């Protein structure tokens, strides 16, 4: 009995030390971000002299500063922001810190993770938990659309937004964003955040497309699926005058079921596809008209 207890204690001590080591490993790459009057946020050193953070922690575009783990306060310049995905990129001259190390593995439900933020100049804060949900897309009450998200039961302390969700090796699985969904601790998977960061670094914003339709989510009657297996689509209830949809031949009463080869079952699917390289290009849009599928070519216009 005593031997079993000692073995259990050794396992727990080993895990405890491993988690503490993981926080120590990532801590120098997490900075404090001063971008609002109240509680500062956190940020990840994404690349040389670049810090990735949550957009909602920046309530101004200028007079931004960051504080590093070695107590340096440095001016930060806003490179770009994307309100739709709650991401912002900062440039910090002479930052000279190692970027975070991305986890090579995709997060899994039940995985032990640690949320780490730098909420004051005293040092990092951390809380642990497990990955409870992997999902997306999801839209918050603020209109922010997370294409993919990781939800954890780790405690989202104030100021954790922009911080890191890490594995027990200190590698980053996601960028934390809190306060978007009834106080839940969410993280944007780092591979998705990195893709957006690259676009922000190149052009300062992320292109969002415009079709010019109003739609309603509907369940497709079995006799109107035109041989398709999908059960849901978007009923077009309005087409704006002069819009890309009208110019491409979309009509009121059409049921939108696919865009550029990707199935569309709800409005979030559509929003997720209307961005990036598709903006400005003619792409195939599949609609059910009557009982037949028609493929239309629609040139996606950039949203103002």
C-alpha positions as CSV (number, residue, x, y, z in Angstrom):
1,X,0.0,0.0,0.0
2,X,2.8,2.4,1.0
3,X,4.7,1.6,-2.2
4,X,1.6,2.3,-4.4
5,X,1.1,5.6,-2.6
6,X,4.8,6.6,-3.2
7,X,4.4,5.7,-6.8
8,X,1.3,7.9,-7.2
9,X,3.1,10.8,-5.4
10,X,6.0,10.4,-7.7
11,X,3.8,10.5,-10.8
12,X,2.0,13.6,-9.6
13,X,5.3,15.3,-8.7
14,X,6.6,14.5,-12.1
15,X,3.5,15.9,-13.8
16,X,3.5,19.0,-11.6
17,X,7.2,19.7,-12.4
18,X,6.5,19.1,-16.1
19,X,3.7,21.7,-16.1
20,X,5.7,24.2,-14.2
21,X,8.6,23.7,-16.7
22,X,6.2,24.2,-19.5
23,X,5.0,27.6,-18.1
24,X,8.7,28.7,-17.6
25,X,9.5,27.7,-21.2
26,X,6.8,29.7,-22.8
27,X,6.7,32.7,-20.4
28,X,9.6,34.7,-22.0
29,X,7.6,34.7,-25.3
30,X,4.4,36.1,-23.7
31,X,4.2,39.9,-23.2
32,X,1.9,42.3,-21.4
33,X,0.0,44.5,-23.9
34,X,-1.1,48.0,-22.9
35,X,-3.9,49.0,-25.3
36,X,-6.8,50.0,-23.1
37,X,-7.6,52.0,-20.0
38,X,-8.6,49.0,-17.8
39,X,-6.9,45.6,-17.4
40,X,-4.0,45.1,-19.9
41,X,-4.1,42.1,-22.2
42,X,-1.5,39.6,-23.2
43,X,0.4,38.9,-26.4
44,X,2.4,36.2,-28.1
45,X,5.8,36.8,-29.7
46,X,4.8,35.5,-33.1
47,X,7.9,36.3,-35.2
48,X,10.9,38.6,-35.0
49,X,9.7,41.9,-33.6
50,X,6.0,40.9,-34.1
51,X,3.4,40.3,-31.4
52,X,0.1,38.6,-32.0
53,X,-2.8,39.5,-29.6
54,X,-6.6,39.6,-29.3
55,X,-8.0,42.5,-31.1
56,X,-10.5,43.4,-28.4
57,X,-7.7,44.2,-25.9
58,X,-6.7,47.2,-28.2
59,X,-9.2,50.0,-27.6
60,X,-6.9,52.5,-29.4
61,X,-4.6,52.4,-32.4
62,X,-1.7,54.5,-31.1
63,X,0.3,55.0,-27.8
64,X,0.5,51.2,-27.6
65,X,3.2,49.6,-25.4
66,X,4.2,46.1,-24.3
67,X,6.1,44.9,-21.3
68,X,8.5,42.0,-21.6
69,X,9.4,39.3,-19.1
70,X,12.6,41.2,-18.4
71,X,10.7,44.4,-17.5
72,X,11.4,46.3,-20.7
73,X,8.6,48.6,-21.7
74,X,8.7,49.1,-25.5
75,X,6.5,51.1,-27.9
76,X,4.4,49.0,-30.2
77,X,3.0,49.9,-33.6
78,X,-0.3,48.4,-34.9
79,X,0.5,46.5,-38.1
80,X,-3.1,45.4,-38.7
81,X,-6.2,44.1,-37.1
82,X,-9.2,41.9,-38.0
83,X,-12.2,42.6,-35.9
84,X,-14.1,39.7,-37.5
85,X,-11.7,37.1,-36.0
86,X,-10.5,39.1,-32.9
87,X,-6.9,39.2,-34.0
88,X,-4.4,42.0,-34.1
89,X,-0.7,42.2,-35.0
90,X,1.9,44.6,-33.4
91,X,5.4,45.5,-34.5
92,X,7.8,46.1,-31.6
93,X,11.3,47.4,-32.6
94,X,14.2,45.7,-30.8
95,X,12.0,43.2,-29.2
96,X,14.7,40.5,-29.5
97,X,12.7,37.6,-28.0
98,X,12.2,34.1,-29.2
99,X,8.9,33.4,-30.8
100,X,6.6,30.8,-29.3
101,X,6.9,27.2,-30.4
102,X,3.7,25.9,-32.1
103,X,2.6,22.5,-31.0
104,X,3.1,20.0,-33.8
105,X,-0.1,18.1,-32.8
106,X,-3.8,19.1,-33.1
107,X,-5.6,19.7,-29.9
108,X,-7.7,16.7,-28.7
109,X,-10.7,16.6,-26.4
110,X,-9.6,15.6,-22.9
111,X,-6.0,16.8,-23.4
112,X,-4.4,18.5,-20.5
113,X,-3.6,22.2,-21.3
114,X,-2.4,25.3,-19.5
115,X,-3.6,28.8,-20.1
116,X,-0.8,31.4,-19.6
117,X,-1.1,35.2,-19.7
118,X,1.0,38.1,-18.5
119,X,-1.5,40.3,-16.7
120,X,0.9,42.5,-14.7
121,X,4.5,43.4,-14.6
122,X,5.0,41.0,-11.7
123,X,5.1,38.0,-14.0
124,X,3.0,35.4,-15.8
125,X,-0.2,33.8,-14.5
126,X,-1.4,30.3,-15.3
127,X,-4.4,28.0,-14.8
128,X,-4.8,24.4,-16.0
129,X,-7.6,22.4,-17.4
130,X,-8.5,20.1,-20.2
131,X,-9.7,20.7,-23.7
132,X,-13.5,20.3,-23.4
133,X,-14.7,21.3,-26.9
134,X,-13.3,21.6,-30.4
135,X,-15.6,23.4,-32.7
136,X,-16.4,26.2,-35.1
137,X,-17.5,28.3,-36.8
138,X,-19.2,30.2,-34.0
139,X,-20.3,33.8,-33.9
140,X,-20.3,35.8,-30.6
141,X,-22.8,38.4,-29.6
142,X,-20.2,41.0,-30.6
143,X,-20.3,39.7,-34.2
144,X,-16.9,38.1,-34.0
145,X,-16.6,34.9,-36.0
146,X,-14.2,32.2,-34.9
147,X,-13.7,29.8,-37.7
148,X,-12.3,27.2,-35.4
149,X,-12.0,27.3,-31.6
150,X,-10.7,25.3,-28.6
151,X,-12.7,25.5,-25.4
152,X,-11.1,24.6,-22.1
153,X,-12.2,24.6,-18.5
154,X,-9.0,26.4,-17.4
155,X,-9.9,29.6,-15.6
156,X,-9.8,32.7,-17.9
157,X,-8.3,35.3,-15.6
158,X,-8.8,39.0,-16.5
159,X,-6.1,39.9,-19.0
160,X,-5.6,36.4,-20.4
161,X,-6.9,37.4,-23.8
162,X,-4.0,37.3,-26.3
163,X,-2.1,34.8,-24.1
164,X,-1.2,31.2,-24.8
165,X,-3.0,27.9,-24.4
166,X,-0.1,25.4,-24.2
167,X,0.5,21.7,-23.9
168,X,2.5,20.1,-21.1
169,X,5.7,20.6,-23.2
170,X,5.2,24.4,-23.3
171,X,4.3,24.4,-27.0
172,X,1.4,26.6,-28.0
173,X,-1.9,25.1,-29.3
174,X,-3.9,28.3,-29.4
175,X,-4.2,32.0,-28.7
176,X,-6.6,32.8,-25.9
177,X,-9.6,35.0,-26.3
178,X,-12.0,35.4,-23.5
179,X,-15.2,37.4,-22.9
180,X,-16.7,36.5,-26.3
181,X,-19.0,33.7,-25.2
182,X,-20.4,34.1,-21.8
183,X,-17.0,34.2,-20.1
184,X,-15.8,30.9,-21.6
185,X,-12.1,30.3,-22.0
186,X,-11.7,30.0,-25.8
187,X,-8.6,29.8,-27.9
188,X,-8.1,30.3,-31.6
189,X,-6.0,27.3,-32.9
190,X,-2.5,28.6,-33.6
191,X,-2.4,27.4,-37.1
192,X,-5.5,29.5,-37.9
193,X,-4.2,32.5,-36.0
194,X,-0.8,32.2,-37.8
195,X,-2.5,32.2,-41.2
196,X,-4.3,35.4,-40.3
197,X,-1.2,36.9,-38.9
198,X,0.7,36.4,-42.1
199,X,-2.0,38.2,-44.0
200,X,-2.1,41.1,-41.5
201,X,1.7,41.4,-41.8
202,X,1.5,41.6,-45.6
203,X,-1.4,43.9,-46.1
204,X,-2.6,45.1,-42.7
205,X,-6.1,43.7,-43.0
206,X,-8.0,40.6,-44.1
207,X,-10.2,40.8,-47.2
208,X,-13.8,40.1,-46.6
209,X,-16.1,39.3,-49.4
210,X,-19.6,40.6,-50.3
211,X,-22.3,38.8,-52.2
212,X,-25.2,41.1,-51.7
213,X,-27.9,38.7,-50.5
214,X,-30.2,38.2,-47.6
215,X,-30.9,34.6,-46.7
216,X,-32.8,32.3,-44.4
217,X,-31.6,29.0,-43.1
218,X,-33.9,26.2,-44.2
219,X,-34.1,22.4,-44.2
220,X,-34.2,21.1,-47.7
221,X,-37.3,18.9,-48.5
222,X,-36.2,15.5,-49.6
223,X,-37.8,16.0,-53.0
224,X,-35.9,19.2,-53.6
225,X,-32.4,18.1,-52.9
226,X,-31.6,17.5,-56.6
227,X,-29.7,14.4,-55.8
228,X,-27.6,16.0,-53.1
229,X,-27.2,14.5,-49.6
230,X,-27.0,17.7,-47.7
231,X,-30.1,18.5,-45.6
232,X,-29.8,22.3,-45.2
233,X,-29.1,25.4,-47.2
234,X,-29.8,29.1,-47.4
235,X,-33.0,30.4,-49.1
236,X,-32.3,33.6,-50.9
237,X,-35.0,36.2,-49.8
238,X,-33.4,39.3,-51.2
239,X,-30.8,40.2,-53.8
240,X,-29.3,43.7,-53.6
241,X,-29.5,45.8,-56.8
242,X,-26.2,45.9,-58.7
243,X,-24.6,43.3,-56.3
244,X,-22.3,40.5,-57.3
245,X,-25.1,38.0,-56.7
246,X,-27.4,39.9,-59.0
247,X,-24.8,40.3,-61.7
248,X,-24.0,36.6,-61.4
249,X,-27.7,35.6,-61.9
250,X,-28.7,34.7,-58.4
251,X,-32.5,35.1,-57.9
252,X,-34.9,35.4,-55.0
253,X,-36.1,31.9,-54.2
254,X,-32.9,30.2,-55.1
255,X,-31.4,27.9,-52.4
256,X,-27.7,28.4,-51.9
257,X,-26.0,25.1,-51.3
258,X,-22.3,25.5,-52.3
259,X,-19.7,28.1,-53.0
260,X,-16.4,27.3,-54.7
261,X,-17.0,23.6,-54.3
262,X,-17.6,23.9,-50.5
263,X,-21.0,22.9,-49.1
264,X,-23.0,25.7,-47.4
265,X,-25.5,24.7,-44.8
266,X,-25.7,27.9,-42.8
267,X,-24.7,31.5,-42.8
268,X,-21.5,30.8,-40.8
269,X,-20.3,28.5,-43.6
270,X,-20.9,31.4,-46.1
271,X,-19.1,34.0,-44.0
272,X,-16.1,31.7,-43.5
273,X,-15.7,31.2,-47.3
274,X,-16.2,34.9,-48.3
275,X,-12.6,36.1,-47.6
276,X,-9.0,36.0,-48.6
277,X,-8.1,34.8,-52.1
278,X,-11.7,34.4,-53.2
279,X,-12.3,38.2,-53.0
280,X,-12.1,39.7,-56.5
281,X,-12.4,36.4,-58.3
282,X,-15.2,34.7,-60.2
283,X,-16.1,31.5,-58.4
284,X,-18.8,28.9,-58.9
285,X,-21.9,29.3,-56.8
286,X,-24.3,26.4,-56.8
287,X,-28.0,27.0,-56.2
288,X,-31.1,24.8,-56.3
289,X,-33.7,26.5,-58.5
290,X,-36.9,24.5,-58.6
291,X,-35.7,20.9,-58.4
292,X,-32.4,21.3,-60.3
293,X,-29.0,22.5,-59.4
294,X,-27.6,25.4,-61.3
295,X,-24.0,26.6,-61.2
296,X,-23.5,30.3,-61.5
297,X,-20.3,32.3,-61.8
298,X,-20.2,35.1,-59.3
299,X,-17.3,37.6,-58.9
300,X,-16.9,38.3,-55.1
301,X,-16.6,41.9,-54.4
302,X,-14.6,43.2,-51.4
303,X,-16.7,44.5,-48.5
304,X,-16.2,48.1,-47.7
